[in-house]
Amino acid sequence: MRRYWHYDDFRPLQAEIISSIGSGKDTLALMPTGGGKSLCFQVPTMAMEGLCLVVTPLIALMKDQVENLRQLDIFAECIYTGMTWDDIMDVLDKCRYGNRKFLYVSPERLQSEKFLKQLPTLDLCLIAIDEAHCISQWGYDFRPAYLRIADIRKAFPDVPVLALTATATPEVVEDIQDRLLFRERNVLKKSFKRENLSYVVRQTDNKEAEMLHILERVKGSSIVYVRNRKKTQETAEFLCNAGITATHYHAGLSNQQKDLKQKSWKSGETRVMVATNAFGMGIDKPDVRTVIHLDLPDSLEAYFQEAGRAGRDGNTAYAVLLYNKSDNTKLKKRVHDNYPEPDFLKRVYEAVGNYLEVGIGSGLDHTFVFPFEEFCIEKKLPMLQTYSALQLLQQGGFINYIEETETNPRIMILVTREELYSTRLSPLQERIVSLLMRTYTGIFAEPAYINENILCEKLNINTKQLNTELISLAREHLLQYIPRRKTPYINYPLERQDLKYVVLPPSAYGQRLEHYKSRLTAMLEYASQTQFCRSQLLLAYFGETDSEPCGQCDVCRRKKSE
């Protein structure tokens, strides 16, 4: 740890988890957001021979961790949806024959039989599963692809598993260990209690005005969570007009836009990040003073994780939930939005197959570009319910819907070198073409993925200038230029089924619907009640039933003043 990460000591529970893994035990580690989960598998891997396989659901987070490890001179690779099979085999060869220590994969990759057949050729020393609650049918973010981890275990019976999560109820804790085939029960848990974090619920009919009041009273960095993408932009504009620097963030932005907004916020140039729940995972900014929820999340699990991004530096911070009676109606409407009728699921499944021109009985293990909004418009489908239908069809194992993959730009030169040299180009275009030919040797034969940042650095220009010149060259038919774009994908883990077989099992629909309703009820009860310490309620929900009143939530403060 000192050699690579330059820390003098472990955080609470890290040493116990590492010791457990080092002795070969399957381990489930429950640590609050910001508790330092990554080191719990990175440190023991560096002390062992072999490769650590890391399963994590967020591609952006995966890429960040790989880049961070490489900056520490630790060799790491990642495999995610959107890579060609040749790219995947190249990565696997580096893991087999190179000195790689970490291989990050998305859970959807585990549904590929071709990929699973390659895994036994790797020398694994540890299997780490981040966001391990996703393997539980009763978790708030179940992903069926996680169930294939049990198949990996069968190929590596002696390799220990480390499952990590920040949000798991007692029921989910048991289910994780069952589904990961733990050889014996072994749970290491750090109390979820946050001494420095004050939980507050404010009942108000004007949430925007109350948010502004809070931000004026409590200085420092803030995250404001809202329910939909449109509202992120509207709320950020509202704050900017009130004199508070703010930006917005949601899953529909390009990775480049996300990076710029994130850097601006992390550096303190922008004070408030207004975001959907797409923001926050893996964001290690310690000095967030307030996390404000304008809309109620779907569950206490989601709320606890998002609220926990405040005050990681140990100083006083506030998690504020803004609530009014109309939230009851809004929350109950989400049941229909998130669990549309089975007939609607069949309609969406059929429409996807027809849109992608995948015949019944075909499509197995094929991945298709899937422009979601265009699909909904063409098929006249409501976007919110259609999105939920895709998630449910994924949970039933019929499709995989991957929405956060961004394709790199590609270029192919369409003329010969002689024609290129005889064409009148501007000085900048000449420099660009010359650099492309030197950097990507096969660019005359097939499209090459380019790294815009490296090209811009060598040319001493910005990406906008580069894009403008490449578009100009493409219009002259000198080269083919496919710009960077954010593209959702549909993957078929099963061949396309006849509709009579598209039936979700009770565990993927009926039982999960009832669990969803119970989570909504728990969320509403938390927001509306004014009698019990909020910290105690949250801790009890996660199985800590013996905690003391926190003395600093809005309920405790009111009782003190009475």
C-alpha positions in Angstrom: 0.0 0.0 0.0 2.8 2.4 0.8 4.7 1.5 -2.3 1.9 2.1 -4.8 -0.7 4.3 -3.1 1.6 6.1 -0.6 -0.8 5.7 2.4 0.6 5.1 5.8 -2.3 3.2 7.2 -5.6 1.5 6.3 -9.0 3.0 6.8 -11.4 1.2 9.3 -12.2 -2.4 8.1 -9.8 -2.4 5.1 -7.1 -4.4 6.9 -9.6 -7.0 8.1 -11.0 -7.4 4.6 -7.6 -7.8 3.0 -6.5 -10.3 5.7 -9.7 -12.3 5.0 -9.0 -12.4 1.3 -5.3 -13.2 1.9 -6.3 -16.3 3.9 -8.4 -17.5 1.0 -11.8 -16.8 2.4 -14.9 -15.8 0.4 -15.7 -12.4 1.8 -18.7 -10.0 1.6 -17.6 -6.5 2.6 -20.3 -3.9 3.6 -18.8 -0.5 3.5 -20.5 2.9 3.3 -20.0 5.1 0.2 -16.5 6.6 0.3 -15.1 3.9 2.6 -12.3 2.9 0.2 -13.6 -0.3 -1.3 -11.3 -0.4 -4.3 -8.1 -0.8 -2.2 -9.7 -3.9 -0.5 -9.1 -5.9 -3.7 -6.3 -3.9 -5.3 -3.8 -4.2 -2.4 -4.1 -8.0 -1.9 -3.9 -8.6 -5.6 -0.5 -6.7 -5.7 0.7 -9.0 -2.9 -0.3 -12.2 -4.7 0.7 -14.0 -7.9 -1.9 -13.8 -10.7 -4.6 -11.7 -12.0 -7.7 -10.1 -10.3 -10.9 -10.2 -12.3 -13.1 -7.2 -11.4 -16.8 -7.2 -12.3 -18.2 -3.7 -12.2 -21.4 -2.3 -13.9 -20.3 1.2 -14.8 -18.1 1.5 -17.9 -17.0 5.1 -17.1 -15.9 4.0 -13.6 -14.1 1.0 -15.0 -12.1 3.1 -17.4 -11.3 5.6 -14.6 -10.0 2.9 -12.3 -7.9 1.3 -15.1 -6.4 4.7 -15.9 -5.7 5.4 -12.2 -3.9 2.1 -11.8 -1.8 2.7 -14.9 -0.7 6.1 -13.5 0.6 4.1 -10.5 2.6 1.8 -12.9 0.2 -1.0 -12.3 -0.9 -2.8 -15.5 -4.6 -3.1 -15.9 -7.0 -3.8 -18.7 -10.8 -3.6 -19.3 -13.4 -5.2 -21.5 -16.8 -3.7 -22.1 -19.6 -3.7 -24.7 -18.8 -2.1 -28.0 -15.3 -3.7 -28.3 -14.7 -6.0 -31.3 -13.9 -9.6 -30.6 -10.3 -9.0 -32.0 -10.0 -6.2 -29.4 -11.2 -8.5 -26.7 -8.8 -11.3 -27.7 -5.9 -8.7 -27.7 -6.8 -7.8 -24.1 -7.1 -11.4 -23.0 -3.7 -12.2 -24.6 -2.1 -9.3 -22.6 -3.6 -10.8 -19.5 -2.4 -14.3 -20.3 1.1 -13.5 -21.4 1.8 -10.0 -20.1 2.3 -8.7 -16.6 -1.3 -7.6 -16.1 -2.7 -7.5 -12.6 -6.3 -6.4 -13.1 -8.9 -7.2 -15.7 -12.1 -5.2 -15.4 -15.2 -6.5 -17.2 -18.8 -5.4 -17.4 -21.4 -7.9 -16.1 -23.0 -8.2 -19.6 -19.7 -9.5 -20.9 -20.2 -12.6 -18.7 -23.3 -13.5 -20.8 -21.1 -14.3 -23.8 -20.3 -18.0 -24.0 -17.3 -17.2 -26.2 -15.9 -15.0 -23.5 -16.6 -17.4 -20.6 -14.7 -20.1 -22.6 -11.6 -17.9 -22.6 -11.6 -17.3 -18.8 -10.2 -20.6 -17.6 -7.0 -19.8 -19.6 -6.3 -16.9 -17.2 -4.3 -17.2 -13.9 -6.8 -15.7 -11.5 -5.9 -15.1 -7.9 -9.1 -13.1 -6.9 -12.6 -12.4 -8.2 -13.9 -9.0 -7.0 -17.5 -8.0 -7.5 -18.3 -4.3 -7.1 -21.9 -3.3 -6.4 -22.6 -6.9 -5.4 -26.2 -6.1 -4.4 -26.9 -6.3 -8.2 -26.7 -10.1 -8.0 -29.7 -10.3 -5.6 -33.2 -10.5 -7.0 -34.2 -8.5 -3.9 -31.6 -5.8 -4.4 -32.8 -2.4 -5.7 -30.7 -2.7 -8.9 -30.8 -6.4 -9.8 -28.8 -7.3 -13.0 -29.3 -10.8 -14.3 -25.8 -10.8 -15.9 -24.3 -10.9 -12.4 -25.8 -14.4 -12.0 -23.2 -15.8 -14.4 -20.4 -15.1 -11.8 -21.4 -18.4 -10.3 -20.3 -20.1 -13.6 -16.9 -18.4 -13.2 -16.6 -19.8 -9.7 -17.0 -23.4 -11.0 -14.0 -22.9 -13.3 -11.9 -21.4 -10.4 -13.1 -23.3 -7.3 -10.1 -22.4 -5.1 -10.0 -18.7 -6.0 -11.5 -16.5 -3.3 -14.4 -14.0 -4.1 -14.6 -10.5 -2.6 -18.1 -9.0 -2.9 -18.4 -5.3 -2.2 -21.4 -3.1 -1.6 -22.5 0.0 0.2 -26.2 -0.8 0.3 -27.6 -4.2 1.4 -30.5 -5.1 3.7 -30.1 -8.3 5.8 -32.2 -10.2 3.2 -29.9 -9.1 0.4 -26.8 -9.9 2.4 -27.9 -13.6 2.7 -28.9 -13.7 -1.0 -25.5 -12.4 -2.2 -23.7 -15.1 -0.4 -26.0 -17.8 -1.7 -25.8 -16.6 -5.3 -22.0 -16.3 -5.2 -21.7 -19.8 -3.9 -19.8 -18.8 -0.7 -18.1 -21.8 0.8 -19.0 -20.4 4.3 -20.7 -17.4 5.6 -18.3 -14.5 6.0 -19.6 -10.9 6.3 -17.3 -8.0 7.3 -19.3 -4.9 8.0 -18.5 -1.4 9.0 -21.3 0.5 10.7 -23.2 2.6 8.2 -23.5 5.4 10.9 -22.1 8.7 9.7 -21.3 10.8 12.8 -20.7 14.0 10.8 -23.7 13.7 8.5 -27.0 15.4 9.5 -30.1 13.9 7.8 -32.8 16.6 7.3 -36.3 16.4 5.7 -37.9 19.8 4.8 -41.6 19.9 4.0 -42.1 22.7 1.5 -44.5 23.7 -1.3 -41.6 25.6 -3.0 -38.7 23.2 -3.4 -36.6 25.5 -5.6 -36.8 28.4 -3.1 -36.0 26.1 -0.2 -33.0 24.7 -2.1 -31.7 28.2 -2.7 -32.2 29.1 0.9 -30.1 26.0 2.0 -27.3 26.8 -0.5 -27.2 30.4 0.8 -27.0 29.2 4.4 -24.5 26.4 4.0 -21.5 27.3 1.9 -19.4 24.9 0.0 -19.7 22.2 -2.7 -23.1 20.6 -3.3 -24.9 17.9 -5.3 -28.6 18.4 -6.1 -30.4 15.2 -7.3 -33.5 15.4 -9.5 -35.6 12.8 -11.2 -35.1 13.5 -15.0 -32.7 14.9 -17.5 -34.7 18.0 -18.4 -35.0 19.0 -14.8 -31.2 18.9 -14.4 -30.7 21.6 -17.0 -33.7 23.7 -15.7 -32.5 23.6 -12.1 -28.9 24.4 -13.0 -30.1 27.4 -15.0 -32.3 28.5 -12.0 -29.3 28.4 -9.7 -27.0 30.3 -12.2 -29.7 33.0 -12.5 -29.7 33.3 -8.7 -25.9 33.8 -8.7 -24.8 30.3 -7.8 -22.4 28.6 -10.2 -24.0 25.3 -11.3 -23.9 22.7 -14.1 -26.0 19.7 -15.0 -25.2 16.0 -15.5 -27.1 13.0 -16.8 -26.5 9.7 -18.7 -27.4 11.3 -22.1 -24.3 13.5 -22.1 -21.2 12.4 -24.1 -18.2 11.2 -22.0 -16.3 14.3 -23.0 -19.1 16.6 -21.7 -19.3 14.5 -18.5 -15.6 14.8 -17.9 -15.6 18.6 -18.4 -18.5 19.1 -16.0 -17.1 16.7 -13.5 -13.6 18.4 -13.5 -15.2 21.8 -13.2 -17.2 20.7 -10.2 -14.4 18.7 -8.5 -12.0 21.6 -8.9 -14.5 24.0 -7.2 -14.9 26.2 -10.3 -18.5 25.1 -10.3 -20.1 24.9 -6.9 -23.3 22.8 -7.6 -23.8 19.7 -9.7 -27.4 19.2 -10.6 -27.8 15.5 -11.6 -29.8 12.4 -12.1 -28.8 9.3 -10.2 -26.3 8.7 -13.1 -23.9 10.9 -11.2 -21.8 10.0 -8.2 -20.7 6.4 -8.5 -16.9 6.4 -7.9 -16.8 10.2 -7.5 -14.3 10.8 -4.7 -14.8 14.5 -3.7 -14.4 14.7 0.1 -15.6 18.2 0.7 -19.3 18.1 -0.4 -21.1 20.0 2.2 -24.7 19.4 1.1 -26.6 16.7 -0.9 -30.1 18.0 -1.7 -32.8 15.8 -3.1 -35.5 17.8 -5.0 -37.3 14.5 -5.9 -37.7 11.4 -3.7 -35.6 8.4 -4.9 -37.3 5.0 -5.4 -35.8 3.4 -2.3 -33.9 4.1 0.9 -31.0 2.1 -0.6 -30.7 4.7 -3.4 -31.2 7.6 -1.0 -28.6 6.4 1.5 -26.0 5.9 -1.2 -26.6 9.3 -2.8 -26.8 11.1 0.6 -23.6 9.4 1.7 -21.6 11.4 -0.9 -21.7 14.4 1.5 -19.0 15.0 4.1 -16.5 12.3 3.2 -13.8 14.5 4.7 -15.3 13.9 8.2 -16.5 17.5 8.6 -20.1 18.5 9.2 -22.3 18.0 6.2 -26.1 17.8 5.4 -28.3 15.4 3.5 -31.5 17.3 2.8 -34.6 15.7 1.4 -37.3 18.2 0.1 -40.8 16.8 0.4 -44.4 17.7 0.0 -47.7 15.9 -0.1 -47.7 15.7 -3.9 -44.7 13.5 -3.8 -47.0 10.7 -2.5 -48.9 10.8 -5.8 -45.8 11.1 -7.9 -44.1 8.2 -6.2 -47.1 5.9 -6.6 -47.3 6.8 -10.3 -43.8 5.4 -10.7 -45.2 1.9 -10.1 -46.9 2.0 -13.5 -43.9 3.7 -15.2 -41.4 1.2 -13.8 -43.5 -2.0 -14.1 -45.6 -1.7 -17.3 -48.1 -4.5 -18.1 -46.8 -7.8 -19.5 -48.5 -7.2 -22.8 -46.6 -4.0 -23.2 -43.3 -5.9 -22.5 -44.2 -8.2 -25.4 -45.0 -5.3 -27.7 -41.7 -3.7 -27.0 -39.8 -7.0 -27.4 -41.4 -7.5 -30.8 -40.8 -3.9 -31.9 -37.1 -4.2 -31.0 -36.7 -7.4 -33.0 -38.5 -5.8 -36.0 -36.6 -2.6 -35.7 -33.2 -4.4 -35.7 -34.4 -6.8 -38.4 -33.6 -9.8 -36.2 -35.7 -12.9 -37.1 -37.2 -15.3 -34.6 -34.6 -17.9 -33.8 -31.7 -15.7 -34.7 -29.6 -12.9 -33.1 -27.9 -15.1 -30.5 -24.9 -13.2 -29.0 -25.2 -10.5 -31.6 -24.9 -6.8 -30.6 -26.7 -4.0 -32.4 -26.6 -0.2 -32.3 -29.9 0.9 -30.9 -30.8 4.6 -31.1 -33.4 4.5 -28.3 -35.2 7.8 -29.0 -35.4 7.2 -32.8 -36.8 3.7 -32.0 -39.5 5.1 -29.7 -40.5 7.8 -32.2 -40.7 5.3 -35.1 -42.6 2.7 -33.2 -44.8 5.3 -31.4 -43.9 4.1 -28.0 -43.9 6.1 -24.7 -40.2 6.6 -23.7 -40.4 6.2 -20.0 -42.4 2.9 -20.0 -40.4 1.6 -23.0 -37.2 2.2 -21.1 -38.6 0.3 -18.1 -39.7 -2.5 -20.4 -36.2 -2.8 -21.8 -34.9 -3.1 -18.2 -37.5 -5.7 -17.3 -36.7 -7.7 -20.5 -33.1 -7.6 -19.5 -33.9 -8.9 -16.0 -35.8 -11.7 -17.6 -32.7 -12.6 -19.7 -34.3 -11.9 -23.1 -32.0 -8.9 -24.1 -29.2 -6.7 -22.7 -29.7 -3.0 -23.1 -26.5 -1.1 -22.7 -26.9 2.6 -22.7 -23.6 4.2 -21.7 -21.2 3.1 -24.3 -19.4 5.8 -26.3 -17.8 4.9 -29.6 -14.4 6.4 -30.4 -14.1 8.4 -33.7 -12.9 6.4 -36.8 -11.1 7.5 -39.9 -10.2 5.9 -43.2 -8.3 7.6 -46.1 -10.3 7.0 -49.3 -7.7 8.1 -51.9 -4.1 6.9 -52.7 -1.1 8.6 -51.3 -0.3 10.1 -54.7 -3.8 11.7 -55.0 -3.5 13.0 -51.4 -0.1 14.6 -52.2 -1.5 16.3 -55.3 -4.5 17.8 -53.5 -4.4 21.4 -52.4 -4.7 21.3 -48.6 -4.4 24.0 -46.0 -1.2 24.0 -43.8 -3.2 22.6 -40.9 -4.9 19.9 -43.0 -1.4 18.9 -44.3 -0.2 18.5 -40.7 -3.3 16.5 -39.7 -3.1 14.1 -42.7 0.6 13.6 -42.2 0.2 12.8 -38.5 -2.7 10.4 -39.3 -0.6 8.5 -41.8 2.4 8.3 -39.4 0.3 7.2 -36.4 -2.2 4.8 -38.0 -0.4 2.7 -40.6 -3.4 0.8 -41.9 -5.6 3.9 -42.4 -5.7 3.4 -46.2 -7.0 -0.2 -45.9 -9.6 0.0 -43.2 -11.1 2.5 -40.7 -8.9 3.2 -37.7 -10.1 4.3 -34.3 -8.3 7.5 -33.4 -7.4 9.2 -30.1 -8.5 12.8 -30.6 -6.7 14.0 -27.4 -3.3 12.7 -28.5 -3.7 14.1 -32.0 -4.7 17.5 -30.6 -1.8 17.5 -28.2 0.7 16.7 -31.0 -0.9 19.3 -33.3 -1.3 21.9 -30.6 -4.9 22.5 -31.4 -8.3 21.9 -29.7 -10.8 19.1 -30.5 -13.2 21.6 -32.1 -10.5 22.6 -34.6 -9.6 19.0 -35.3 -13.3 18.0 -35.9 -13.9 21.0 -38.2 -10.9 20.1 -40.4 -11.8 16.4 -40.5 -15.3 17.2 -41.5 -14.0 19.4 -44.3 -11.7 16.7 -45.5 -14.6 14.2 -45.5 -16.7 16.6 -47.6 -13.9 16.6 -50.2 -14.2 12.7 -50.2 -10.6 12.5 -49.2 -11.3 10.5 -46.1 -14.2 8.8 -44.2 -14.8 10.3 -40.8 -17.2 8.8 -38.3 -17.3 11.2 -35.3 -17.4 10.2 -31.7 -20.9 9.4 -30.6 -22.7 8.0 -27.6 -24.5 4.9 -28.8 -26.8 2.6 -26.9 -26.7 -1.1 -27.8 -29.0 -4.1 -27.7 -27.4 -7.5 -27.2 -29.3 -10.8 -27.5 -28.1 -13.4 -24.9 -30.8 -15.7 -26.3 -32.0 -15.9 -29.9 -35.1 -13.9 -30.6 -38.0 -15.8 -29.1 -41.6 -16.3 -30.3 -43.8 -14.0 -28.3 -45.6 -16.9 -26.5 -42.3 -17.6 -24.8 -41.6 -14.0 -23.7 -42.9 -14.4 -20.2 -41.1 -13.0 -17.2 -40.8 -15.4 -14.2 -42.4 -14.3 -11.0 -39.0 -13.5 -9.6 -38.4 -11.0 -12.4 -41.8 -9.4 -12.4 -44.5 -10.1 -9.8 -42.2 -10.6 -6.8 -40.0 -7.7 -7.8 -43.0 -5.5 -8.3 -44.1 -6.2 -4.7 -40.6 -5.5 -3.5 -40.6 -2.2 -5.4 -43.9 -1.2 -3.9 -42.5 -2.0 -0.4 -39.4 0.1 -1.0 -41.5 3.0 -2.2 -43.6 2.7 1.0 -40.4 2.7 3.1 -39.2 5.8 1.3 -42.5 7.7 1.8 -42.6 6.7 5.5 -39.1 8.0 6.0 -40.0 11.3 4.4 -43.3 11.9 6.0 -42.6 10.8 9.6 -41.5 13.3 12.2 -41.2 11.2 15.4 -38.1 9.0 15.1 -34.4 9.8 14.6 -33.7 9.7 10.8 -30.3 8.1 11.3 -31.8 5.4 13.5 -34.4 4.6 10.9 -31.9 4.3 8.1 -29.5 2.2 10.1 -32.4 -0.1 11.2 -33.4 -0.6 7.6 -29.9 -1.9 6.9 -30.0 -4.2 9.9 -28.4 -2.0 12.6 -31.1 -2.1 15.2 -29.2 -1.0 18.3 -28.0 2.5 17.3 -28.6 5.6 19.4 -30.4 8.8 18.3 -27.9 10.9 16.3 -28.8 14.2 18.0 -28.4 16.2 14.8 -31.1 15.2 12.3 -34.2 17.5 12.0 -36.2 15.3 14.3 -33.6 15.1 17.1 -33.0 18.9 16.9 -36.7 19.6 17.2 -37.0 17.3 20.2 -34.1 19.1 21.8 -35.7 22.5 21.4 -39.2 21.4 22.8 
